[in-house]
Amino acid sequence: MMQYLTQNIEDYVSVSPPIFKAAGNMAKKLGMNLTDFYTLALTSYMTKFNENITDTLDRIYEKEPSSIEPVIINAQSVSLGKESW
């Protein structure tokens, strides 16, 4: 069983009957309850989505410089002022 923290507020999500039935069948086949199945499915989907974002950013930065322009660096330095450690 997956361990997770729950909140006191319950959220309800509408799922079409065919999807609900298929999810229930799959959860049963995997020996999981629906809560664990939906948690795993959503976690998997979000992980895939985040990986797609990372891949997209990696492709962009292969072609575009990701360094900070000297003018910006200077403006940041001036705005911070002098500090002694």
C-alpha positions in Angstrom: 0.0 0.0 0.0 1.2 3.5 -0.8 1.9 5.9 2.0 0.7 9.4 1.6 -0.6 12.4 3.5 -4.3 13.3 3.2 -6.0 16.5 3.8 -9.3 16.9 5.7 -11.0 18.3 2.6 -12.3 15.8 0.1 -12.2 16.7 -3.5 -14.5 15.0 -6.0 -13.6 14.5 -9.6 -16.2 13.5 -12.2 -15.1 10.5 -14.3 -17.2 9.0 -17.1 -18.7 5.6 -16.3 -16.6 3.7 -18.8 -13.3 5.2 -17.4 -14.4 4.6 -13.8 -15.2 1.0 -14.6 -11.9 0.5 -16.5 -10.0 2.1 -13.6 -11.8 -0.1 -11.1 -11.0 -3.2 -13.1 -7.3 -2.3 -13.5 -7.0 -1.4 -9.8 -8.5 -4.8 -8.9 -6.2 -6.6 -11.4 -3.2 -4.8 -9.7 -4.4 -5.6 -6.2 -4.9 -1.9 -5.4 -7.8 0.1 -4.1 -9.1 3.0 -6.2 -7.5 5.7 -4.1 -4.0 4.1 -4.5 -4.6 3.5 -8.2 -5.7 7.1 -8.9 -2.8 8.4 -6.9 -0.3 6.3 -8.8 -1.9 7.2 -12.2 -1.9 10.9 -11.5 1.7 10.8 -10.1 2.8 8.9 -13.2 1.0 11.4 -15.5 2.5 14.4 -13.7 6.0 12.9 -13.8 5.7 12.4 -17.6 4.3 15.9 -18.0 7.2 17.4 -16.0 9.8 15.4 -18.1 8.2 16.8 -21.2 8.7 20.3 -19.9 12.3 19.5 -19.1 12.9 18.0 -22.5 11.4 21.1 -24.2 13.6 23.5 -22.1 16.7 21.4 -22.8 16.0 21.6 -26.6 15.5 25.4 -26.3 18.7 25.9 -24.4 20.7 23.8 -26.9 20.1 26.6 -29.4 19.8 29.7 -27.1 22.3 31.0 -24.7 21.3 30.7 -21.1 23.9 33.0 -19.6 23.0 36.3 -17.9 23.8 39.4 -19.8 26.6 41.5 -18.3 24.3 44.6 -18.0 21.9 42.5 -15.8 24.7 41.2 -13.7 26.0 44.8 -13.1 22.5 46.0 -12.2 22.1 43.3 -9.7 25.5 44.0 -8.1 24.7 47.7 -7.9 21.3 47.1 -6.4 22.7 44.8 -3.7 25.3 47.3 -2.5 28.4 46.4 -0.5 28.4 43.8 2.3 31.1 42.6 4.5 31.2 39.1 5.7 
